[in-house]
Amino acid sequence: MKKADCAPLAACLAGAVIGGLSVYVYERLRKQETGDSFESLIGLGRAGGPQITDALLTPGASHGRTGQRLDPIGVVIHYVANPGSSAMANRNYFENGSDGNGVSAHYIVGLNGEILRCIPENERAMHAGRAYGSQWTEQAKVNNATLLGIEVCHPDRTGVFSAVTYNALVWLTADICSRRGFDPIKAVVRHYDVTGKSCPLYYVNNPSAWTRMKEDIKYAMAPAPQPPGPSDWAKYAWEWGVSKGVTDGSRPRDNAKREEVISMIYRAKNVT
């Protein structure tokens, strides 16, 4: 990647060093204000999501990896501010010194839904340490010491995430929140929320899209729905039927076809 290619990313992150599921399968179709239709969010959950590839940065402040300990209390979502650039290109920008800024992030989500891990979650990344307004000065001092950072690639200057990128981001953030006991409604924030920077741009300009994203993350964290068991009044009879082979034990509250009823009666007739 040419130095100029990542200039917008440098602007977005410059000064960050100052602040020193069981498988859950579901479908949820979304539309943003742009009219873009999100693909079904399928396979979300700790055991069923996209693969995370380690692309760890070289230790050293110039690479944005200071080695300082991190006990995170939340997650910051960024956009790379460099339309069309890949996850690996942005990772290499960090590795090569980010034009002397020493910035970084824990994860980068790419245009094809790929996820790169650049810094372990127990180390600080330099991603949110500069305030863009006096009201964020004190907050910015502690961001890097308390928050994980996720950079997200995007296809155009609006900063909107594509469907595949969005789905991977939702999965990754839900996985982090699930493992760490975070409530995404409170613990997942935009770069804007903790520094005043217009990042991630589309989700700053469109607050409803940001609210929906957090709702999707929360939704993805929910445990896999369990099929209902038999009603209390039928529980004893149901358990007897299962133990005697009259029924296979599935669909206790579903309607039965006549052929199923006859088959169960036939089997029950031979029970001793």
N, C-alpha and C positions, 0 to 999 in steps of 0.2 A: 504494500500500500504506500503511495506517495505521501510525503509529509502533508501536502496541501489537502489531500483527501480527507484527513482526519481533523482538520482545523475546527470544524463545527463541534466535534466531540471534545476537543481541547477547551473550547469556549464553554461547553456545558459543564465540564468537570474541573476546569482550572481552579487552583486554589484549594482543592479538596484535602491536601496534606496539612492545611492549617489546623484542622481540628484533631491533628494527631489522634395403606388402608387395605386391609383386605382389598382385593380388586373391586373397584367401584366403577361399574359400567352404567353410563346414563347418556341420554341424548337431551340436549337443550339448545334449541335454535335461537340465535340472536340476530337482530338487525341493528346496525348503528345508524346514526343520523345520515350518514353518507349513502345508506341503502345497501351497503355491503352485507351479504349474508354470511354469518359464521357457520363453519362446518359443525356437525354434531360433536359435542365434547364426549368422546368415547374412550373408555379405558382409563379414566382418571382415577387416581388413588395410588398409594405407595407401591403396590405390586404391579400395576398395569400401565405405567406411563412411559414416556419416551426415555431413551438411554441418556445418561449423563456421561460425557467424555471428559476425562481429566486433561487439562491443558494448563497445568500449574505454572504460574509466573516464577521466574528466577528470584530467589530471596534477595532483597535489597531495596532500599528506599527509592532508588532511581527507577525500579520496575513497579513501584506502587505496592510492594510487599515488604512491610517493615518487620513482620514477625511478632508484633505486639499481640497480646492475648485479647480475645473478644468473647464476651458472654452476652450474646445478642438478646435484645428485648423486642425486636421488630425487624421489618423488611422495608427497604426503600426501592421503589420501581423507577427506573430511568429509561430514557430513550437515547440512542447513540447520536442523534442529531446529524447523521451522515447517511442520507437516503441511499438505499441499495447496497450498502456495505455489508460484508459477511461477518459472522461471529468470529471466525478465525482472524480476519483482517483487523477487527477491533481488538482482539486479544493481543495480536502482534504489535499493535500500536502501544498498548500498555507495556509490553515486554521491551520495546525499543525506546522507552523513556517518555512517551507522550509529550514530545517537544519540551522536555525539561520539567514537566509538571508533576511527574511521579504519581499519576492517578491510576485507579484500578477499580475492579468490582469483583465480587465473589463469583458471580455467574454472568454469562452472556447467552441470551436466547437468540437464535439465528433466524434467517428468512425462511428456512425450510423446517423450522421447529427443532433444530439441533440445539443442544444445551452443552456449553463448555463450562467446566469449573476451573476458575483461574486462581482462587485462593481458598484454602480450607475454611470452613465456617467458624473454627475456633481462633482464627487470626483476623486482624483488622484489614479492611480494604480502604483505600483512600478515594472515597466517592461522594462525600456530602459535607465537606468541611468548610466551605466558603458560604458566607451569608450574602444574599442579594437584597439587602435592606436591613436597617438597624433593628427591626423587630425580631429578626432571626439570628442576631449576633450570638447570643448566649446559647441558643439551641445548636447552632452550627459547631460550637466548640466541642460538643459531646456526641455528635452524630456518628462519627467514625468509630468511636469507642463503644457504641451501643447498638448499632444497626447493620444488618446485612444489606448488601447492594446487588441489585440485578439490573444489568444493562440489556436493552431489548432493541433488536434491529427492526427496521421498517422500510417499506419499499419506496415511499415518496415523502415530499416535504411536509405533508400534513401531519406526519408522525403517527398515523393510525397503524395499528398492528394488523398484519394479515391474519386470516383465520387459523392457519397452521401454527403461526407464531403465538397468537393469542392462546390457543389451546395448550401449547407447551408451557407458556408462562403461567397459566392458571394451574396446571398440574404441578409444576415446580414449586410455586408459592404455597399451594395447598399442602404439598408434601412437607415443606419446611414448617409450616404452621402446625400441622398434625404432630410432627415429631417433637416440636418444642412447646406445644401447648399454647400457641398464640391464637387469639381471636382476630381473624383478618380484618374485621370491621374496624377494629381499633389499632391493631399492630402493623397493618400494611399501609404504607403512606407513599405519596408521590415525592419526588425530589423537591417539588415546589412547596410541599407542606412543611418541610423542615429547613428550607434555605431561602425560599422565595423565587427560585429559578423556574422559568417556564418549561418544566421538564417533568414528565413526558408530555410534550407539547399538545398532542391531540386530547389527552385526558385531563389537561389543565383547561383547555378551551371548551371542553365538553364534559362538564361535571357529571352529567347523568351517565355517560359511558364509563366513567371512573367508578361510580356507585355500582353499576351493573357488574363491573369486573370484580369488585370485592364480594358482591353477592355470589358470583360464580365460583370464586375461591372458597367461600363458605360452603356452598352447595357441594363442591367437590370433596370437601372434608367429611361430609356426612357418612356414617357407616352404611355399608351395603344393606338395603332393605331386606328384612327377613320375611319369608312368606308366613301368613298367619296360620296358627295351629287350629285344632278343632275348638268349637265353642265349649264352655265349661260343662253345659248340660250333656254334651255328647262325648266328653273326653274319655270316660271309662269304656264306653262301647267302641269308640274309635281305636283305643289302645288294644282292646280285645281283638278287633278285626285285623289289626296289623299283626299281632302276635300269632294269630291263627292262619294268616295268609289269605284272608278274605279280601283285603285291599293292600295295595303296595305302600300305603301311607302318604301318598302325594295328594295335593289339592283337596284338603279336607272340607273346604267351604264352597267348592265349585259345584255347579249343576252336573249331574251324571246323565250320560246318554242311556237309552233303554238297554242297549247291548251291554253296557257296563253294569247296570243294575242286575240284569239276568245273570251275568257272569258271577257277580258277588253272591247272589242268592244260591247259585249252583255250588259255589265253593263253600258257602256256609252250611249247606245241606249235608255236606260230607265231613263237617267238623265234629269231632267227638270230645 
